[in-house]
Amino acid sequence: MKITYDPEVDILRIILSDVPIEDSDEEKPGVILDYDEDGNIIGLEILDASKRIDNPRSLEYSIF
C-alpha cells in the first residue's frame, strides 16, 4: 500500500495494489475509486483532501 498527498492539486491518493487501472468511477463527489480488470478496487483518490481530512500530510498507521 502506498499513500501520497499532492498539496498543489490537493489530492490524497491511496494505492492498494500496483496493477494497471482498468476503470475509475467517482462513487461520491470528490472520491474516485480505481478498479483492476477483474473489478477489484486497487486505489482511491480524495479530491480537495484538505477540506475533507484534518491534516492530509499526517498519517497514522495501525496493525491489529
N, C-alpha and C positions, 0 to 999 in steps of 0.2 A: 504494500500500500504506500502511496505517495501523496502528500498534501502540499499544495503550493498556493501562495497568495500573491496576486499581482496588484499592487496598490495603484498603478497607473490606470488600470481599467476597472479596479475594484471587484475582481473576480477571485473567489476561492474555489480551487479545483481539488477534488479527491479522486485519485485513480486507484481503483481496486484491483485491476488486472491489466497487464501490459500486452493486451491483444488488440488487433485493429478494431476501430469503431465502425460498426456496420450501419447504425442508425442512432439518431438523437431525437429526443422529444421533450418539449417544455411541459412537464406534467402540471406544474402550478406556475403562476407568473414569477419569473426570476429563478426558477430551479430547473435545470436541464439535466436529464438523465441520458447517459450514453449506453448503448447496447452492443453486444457482440453479435455474430451471425446466428447464434442459437437463441437470441432474445434475452440473454442474461445481462443484468446491469453490471457494467465494468467501470463506471465512473459517474461523477456528477459535478456540475458547476453551479455555484451560487452567485448570481449576479447581484450587484450593489451590496456586496458582502458586509461592508462596514455599517450599513443601515439595518442589517438583519442579525448580525453577530456582535456581541460586545467588543471583542478585540480579535479581528481575524488574523492578526500577526502572532497571537498567542495560541499555544496548543497544549492541551492536557491529554495524556495518553495513559490508559489503564488496561491491564491484563488481569482477568479473573480466572 
